[in-house]
Amino acid sequence: MRPVPVLWVVPAAAVARVHGGGMVGEIGSIVDAAERGNLKQRMSLQGKQGFGLQIGESLNRLVETVDASLQDIANVAKALAEGELSREVTGQYAGAFGETAQAVNQTVFSLRSVLSDVQAMVDAASHGDFSHRMELDGRRGYALNLAEMLNALGDTANRALSDISRVYVATIVTGK
C-alpha cells in the first residue's frame, strides 16, 4: 500500500473540520433563508478561523450587500407607489446591483421629467394658454405617447378656441 501524500491529508482534514463543525448546515440555512427572502440571517463567526472564517465573512458580506441594495430599491419603489418622486437609490453598488440601482434612478428621473412637463402644460392651459407643448425628443414608450396625446389635446383646444373666437367676432360684426 502506498502512503497518502501529506498534500492530500491537509485539505481532507480541513474539509472534515468544516463538515464536522456544522458549517455546511449553517451555510445551507442562510441560503435557504435568502431564497425565502429573509436576508437578515448571518453566519456566526464565533470560534471560526482560517478557511471557515473566510467563508463566513464572505457569505455575510454577500448577504449584507444583497440586503442593502434590495432595501434601497424597495424604499424608492414604495415612495414611487405613494407618489413621492424625490427619493433615489443612494447606495453605491457594483455590477448587477449598481445597474439595477441606476435603472431605478433613471425611472425616477423620467417620471419627474414627464410629470414636470405635464404640470407646466396644465398650468399654462389653466391660464388660457393652449399653445404650450411637451418636448418629444428623447421620449419613448408611454412618455412619448402621453406627450403626443397632450400636444394633440392642446392643438385641438387651440383650434376650438380660435373657431369660437372667429364665430364670436363674426356675430358681433354682422350682428347675427
C-alpha positions as CSV (number, residue, x, y, z in Angstrom):
1,M,0.0,0.0,0.0
2,R,1.3,3.4,-1.0
3,P,1.4,6.2,1.6
4,V,-1.1,9.1,1.2
5,P,0.8,12.3,0.3
6,V,0.6,15.0,3.0
7,L,-0.7,17.4,0.4
8,W,-4.0,15.5,0.3
9,V,-4.2,14.8,4.0
10,V,-4.3,18.5,5.0
11,P,-7.2,19.6,2.7
12,A,-9.1,16.4,3.7
13,A,-8.7,17.3,7.4
14,A,-9.8,20.9,6.7
15,V,-12.9,19.6,4.9
16,A,-13.6,17.2,7.7
17,R,-13.5,20.0,10.3
18,V,-15.8,22.1,8.1
19,H,-18.3,19.3,7.8
20,G,-17.9,18.1,11.3
21,G,-18.4,21.6,12.8
22,G,-21.8,22.0,11.1
23,M,-20.6,24.7,8.8
24,V,-22.3,23.2,5.7
25,G,-25.6,23.1,7.6
26,E,-25.1,26.7,8.7
27,I,-24.4,27.8,5.1
28,G,-27.4,25.8,3.9
29,S,-29.6,27.5,6.5
30,I,-28.5,31.0,5.4
31,V,-29.0,30.1,1.7
32,D,-32.5,28.6,2.4
33,A,-33.5,31.8,4.3
34,A,-32.2,34.0,1.5
35,E,-34.2,32.0,-1.1
36,R,-37.3,32.7,1.0
37,G,-36.5,36.5,1.1
38,N,-35.1,36.5,4.6
39,L,-31.8,38.4,4.2
40,K,-31.3,39.1,7.9
41,Q,-29.7,35.8,8.8
42,R,-25.9,35.8,9.1
43,M,-23.3,33.2,9.7
44,S,-21.8,33.1,13.2
45,L,-18.1,33.8,13.1
46,Q,-17.6,32.8,16.7
47,G,-15.0,30.1,17.1
48,K,-14.2,30.1,13.3
49,Q,-10.7,30.5,12.0
50,G,-8.9,30.1,8.7
51,F,-11.0,28.8,5.9
52,G,-14.2,28.6,7.9
53,L,-13.8,32.3,9.0
54,Q,-13.1,33.4,5.4
55,I,-16.2,31.6,4.1
56,G,-18.3,33.0,6.9
57,E,-17.1,36.6,6.4
58,S,-17.6,36.3,2.6
59,L,-21.1,34.8,2.9
60,N,-22.1,37.5,5.4
61,R,-20.8,40.3,3.1
62,L,-22.7,38.8,0.2
63,V,-26.0,38.7,2.1
64,E,-25.4,42.2,3.5
65,T,-24.8,43.6,0.0
66,V,-27.9,41.9,-1.4
67,D,-30.0,43.0,1.6
68,A,-28.8,46.7,1.5
69,S,-29.3,47.1,-2.3
70,L,-32.8,45.5,-2.2
71,Q,-33.8,47.6,0.8
72,D,-32.7,50.8,-1.1
73,I,-34.6,49.8,-4.2
74,A,-37.7,48.8,-2.2
75,N,-37.7,52.1,-0.4
76,V,-37.6,54.0,-3.7
77,A,-40.3,51.8,-5.2
78,K,-42.6,52.3,-2.1
79,A,-42.1,56.1,-2.4
80,L,-43.0,56.0,-6.1
81,A,-46.1,54.0,-5.3
82,E,-47.1,56.8,-2.9
83,G,-46.4,59.5,-5.5
84,E,-43.2,60.6,-3.9
85,L,-40.7,61.3,-6.7
86,S,-37.8,62.8,-4.7
87,R,-36.4,59.5,-3.5
88,E,-33.5,57.8,-5.2
89,V,-31.2,54.8,-4.6
90,T,-28.3,56.5,-2.8
91,G,-26.1,53.5,-2.1
92,Q,-23.1,52.8,-4.3
93,Y,-23.2,49.2,-5.7
94,A,-21.1,47.4,-8.2
95,G,-22.1,45.1,-11.0
96,A,-25.7,44.0,-11.3
97,F,-26.6,45.8,-8.1
98,G,-25.3,49.0,-9.5
99,E,-27.1,48.5,-12.8
100,T,-30.3,47.9,-11.0
101,A,-29.9,51.0,-8.8
102,Q,-29.1,53.1,-11.9
103,A,-32.2,51.8,-13.7
104,V,-34.4,52.6,-10.8
105,N,-32.9,56.1,-10.5
106,Q,-33.4,56.6,-14.3
107,T,-37.0,55.6,-13.9
108,V,-37.5,58.2,-11.1
109,F,-35.8,60.9,-13.3
110,S,-38.0,60.0,-16.3
111,L,-41.2,60.2,-14.2
112,R,-40.1,63.5,-12.8
113,S,-39.4,64.9,-16.2
114,V,-42.8,63.7,-17.7
115,L,-44.8,65.0,-14.7
116,S,-43.0,68.3,-14.7
117,D,-43.8,68.8,-18.3
118,V,-47.5,67.8,-17.8
119,Q,-47.7,70.2,-14.8
120,A,-46.3,73.0,-16.9
121,M,-48.8,72.3,-19.7
122,V,-51.7,72.1,-17.3
123,D,-50.6,75.3,-15.6
124,A,-50.4,77.1,-19.0
125,A,-53.8,75.8,-20.0
126,S,-55.4,76.9,-16.7
127,H,-54.3,80.4,-17.7
128,G,-55.8,80.2,-21.2
129,D,-52.5,79.3,-22.9
130,F,-53.1,76.2,-25.0
131,S,-50.1,76.7,-27.2
132,H,-47.7,75.1,-24.6
133,R,-46.3,71.9,-26.0
134,M,-44.4,69.0,-24.4
135,E,-41.0,68.2,-25.9
136,L,-40.9,64.9,-27.8
137,D,-37.2,64.5,-28.2
138,G,-35.7,61.7,-26.1
139,R,-39.1,60.4,-25.0
140,R,-40.0,56.7,-25.7
141,G,-42.9,54.4,-24.9
142,Y,-45.6,55.7,-22.6
143,A,-43.9,59.0,-22.0
144,L,-43.8,59.7,-25.8
145,N,-47.5,58.6,-26.2
146,L,-48.6,60.8,-23.3
147,A,-46.7,63.8,-24.7
148,E,-48.1,63.3,-28.2
149,M,-51.7,63.0,-26.8
150,L,-51.3,66.1,-24.6
151,N,-49.9,68.1,-27.5
152,A,-52.8,67.0,-29.7
153,L,-55.2,67.9,-27.0
154,G,-53.6,71.4,-26.8
155,D,-53.8,71.8,-30.6
156,T,-57.5,70.8,-30.5
157,A,-58.3,73.2,-27.7
158,N,-56.4,75.9,-29.5
159,R,-58.4,75.3,-32.8
160,A,-61.7,75.1,-30.9
161,L,-61.0,78.4,-29.1
162,S,-60.0,80.0,-32.4
163,D,-63.2,78.8,-34.0
164,I,-65.3,80.1,-31.1
165,S,-63.4,83.4,-31.3
166,R,-64.0,83.7,-35.0
167,V,-67.7,82.9,-34.6
168,Y,-68.0,85.4,-31.8
169,V,-66.3,88.2,-33.8
170,A,-68.4,87.3,-36.9
171,T,-71.5,87.5,-34.8
172,I,-70.6,90.9,-33.4
173,V,-69.6,92.3,-36.8
174,T,-72.7,91.0,-38.6
175,G,-75.0,91.5,-35.6
176,K,-76.4,88.0,-36.1
